Amino acid sequence: MNNIRQIISSIFHSYLFVALAAILLGVFLPNIFKQLSPYTTVFLGIIFFLSSLKIDVSNLKREVKDWKVISWVCIFILFITPGIIYFLTLKLYAPLALAFLLLSVMPAGMTSPLLSEFIGGRQSLALVLTMLTSLLAPLTVPFVIKLLAGHSVTVDLWGMVKLLSLVIYLPFILAQVVKFTNKKIIEKTSPYFKTSSMILLGFLIASVVAKQSQFIIEGINRGGDLIYYLIGLLVLFFILHILGYFLVFWRGREDKTTIAICVTYMNFTLAIELANKFFPEANVLLPVVFSVLPWALLLTPFGMLVNKKK
């Protein structure tokens, strides 16, 4: 019985399962999940709050000796990677350029420390990179998008700054206050954080997909655009793995693996919300939503590959 419970728990805590279930619900029950659209920012804020409760600010002090590497990786994630990906996509398949820019300009995902530990990386380094890129994102993301894509699309610069500040700074500050004043409550409730975050992520994806349900159904019938999106996303994640792994080629396997995770496994939930609010066109919104599929599928093969090199 315990084994069955563990299997069920693993399935419901799987990003791949949650994403697929949410996409199907959004496509086939659009009228229900469209009603959640006004609350997507609240969902994202709560997800970030729960993630921030697990962040230990003291790791900044312990990793300060690596400030040169940390600075270089943050600059690469927030500025250089978006430029490489955007201009490369413009040359290869321009309709996906803005979607891939949104994904590549995102900070490291809040699960990066856990993913790094899972495949033999350095959790403390991943935690610091996640924390710094996330806190810098409200300032860097809107300006990089404006700089690179402002000539071809309308970019609501201050609207993005306000939204990102709302869903990153406010939850982070609240989380640190709660940690300082109610540590015991956090310890008791922490086992439920991931379940709550996964449910909210499912609601977020389903509500966003519901807006494009007709396009998705037509795309499945045509078999055209959606296939290009998925192929393009696989290529994008392949490139990000390579860029991230060789970014600090002079360091050991542990650090290279950690940085590859932080570069590749971006905060796609943040990208979904930005696309939903500011770029709701199908060729932007859907590739961003579907990015969760390679995000969830490629970690295990990558882990097996880097661990072969031990």
C-alpha positions, 0 to 999 in steps of 0.5 A: 500500500505504501508503495502505491501511495509513493507512486501516486505521490510521485506522479502528482508531483511530476511537472510533466504530469501536471503540465499535461493534465493542465493543458488537456483541461484547458483545451477541453474545458476552456469555459471553466478554466477561463474563469481563473484568468483574473487570478493568475498573478495571485497564483504566481505570487503564492508559488514564489512565496512558498519557494522563497520560504525555502531560500536561505539568505545565509548562503550568499555569505558562504558563496561570496568567495565565488563572486567572480563566477557568480557575477559572470553567470548572472550576467550570462543568464540575464543578458547574454543568453537572451541575445544569443537565443533571440538573434539565432531564432530570428535567423532560423525561425522568426515566429518563435523569436519572441517566445524564446526570448521570453524563456531565455531572459528568465531567472533560474527556476526556483527548483534549480537547487533541488534539480542540481542536487538530484544530478550531482551538482552543488546545491548551495551555488544553485541556490545563490544563482537562483536567488540573485537572478530572481531578485534582479529579474524585475529590473533586467527582464523588461529592459532586455525585452525592450532592447532586443524586441522593442523595434518589432513589438510593443513592450509595456516596460513599466507594466512588466516592471510592476508585475515582476516586482509584485510577484517577486519582491513582495512574496520574497519579503513576506517569506523572510518576515514569516521565516523570522517570526514563525519558523516552527509553523514553516517547519510543520507546513513545509511538506505541503509546499510542493503539493500546493505549488503544483496545484497552483501551477496546474491552475495557472497553465490551464487558465492560460491554455483555455484562452487558446483552446480553439487554436490548439484544437485547430493546430492538432487537426492541421498538425502544423504549428504545434509540431514546429513549436515542440521541435523548436523547444527541444532545440532551444533546451539542447542549446541551453544545456550546452551553453550552460555546461561549458560556460565555466569550462575551467571548473569541475563537473559539479559546478559545470552541471550546476550552472547548466541547470541554472541556465537551462531550467528557467522560471517558466511559470514567470514566463507564462505569466508575462506572455499571458499579460503582455504577449497573448498571441498564440505563437508566443503564449503556446510555445512558452506554455509548452516549454514545460514539456522539454523542461520536465523531460530532459533533466534525467537524460542530462543527468545520466550524460554528465554522470557518465563523465565522472 
